[in-house]
Amino acid sequence: MIFLGIGGAVDYTHAVTNKQKSQTAMDAVVLALTRMDQDSVDIQAEGRKLFRSALKSRGLKVKPTSMKFTTDEGGKITGTAD
């Protein structure tokens, strides 16, 4: 029973760490996209490419099923991934 509890704690810690790394990767991608010329870059394609690269560089082997990058009228970029 103790091993089950320890195993669960390790799995939970691993999941939280991966989520934090994924969020950091998304933050970096959104910042990189804001530095690009919005009129000449396909935000979706560039965002997907950068996010996959950022995940890989952080040692994450997850493959998001969906990624979405949006720009509002004021030029603010947001990104989400599942």
N, C-alpha and C positions, 0 to 999 in steps of 0.2 A: 504494500500500500504506500509506503514511503517513496519507493521508486516511481510510482505512478505520479505522485505529487511533484517530485523533482522533475520528471520528464515533462509534465504539464507546464511547470514554471519555465523550463528551458525553451519549450516551444513558444510560449507566450512572449518571452523576451526576444526571441528570434523574430517573431512576427512584428513586434513593435519596432525593433531596430530596422527591419526592412521597410516598414511604412515610413519611418523617419527619413531613411535614405532616398526613398521614392519621392517624398515631398521636397527634399532638398534638391533632387534632380529636376523636378518640375519648376521649382523656383528659379533655378539657374537657367533653364530653357526660356522661361518667360522673360527674364532679364535680358538674355541674349537676343530674343526676338524684338524687344523694344529698341535695341540699338541698330536694328536693320531698317533699311528703307522700306516702309510699309507698302509703297506703291509698286515696287519692283520685285517683291518677294511673295511667294505663295506661303502664307502663314501656316496653313494646315500641313503642307508637305515638309516645309522646313522644320516646323515644330515636332512632327513625328520623327524625322531623321535625328534631330538633336536629342529628343527624349530617349530614343532607343540607345543612342550613343552614351548619354549620361547614365542610364541604368547600367549599361555594360561596364563603364569605367568605374562604377561604384561596386562592382562585383555582384550585381543583382541579375539573376537569370529569369526573372519574371517577364512575361510577354503580355502587355496590356491588351485587353480585347477591344477597347475603344479609347481614342484620344481626341480631344476637341480643343481648338484654340480659337478664341474670338477676340475681335477688336471692337471697342465701342466708338461712338462718334468723337470722343475726346482723345482717342488714340491709346486708351488703356487696354492692355492685352491680358486675358485670363486663359488659363489652361487647366484642363481636367483629364484624368485618365482612370480607367477602371480595369 
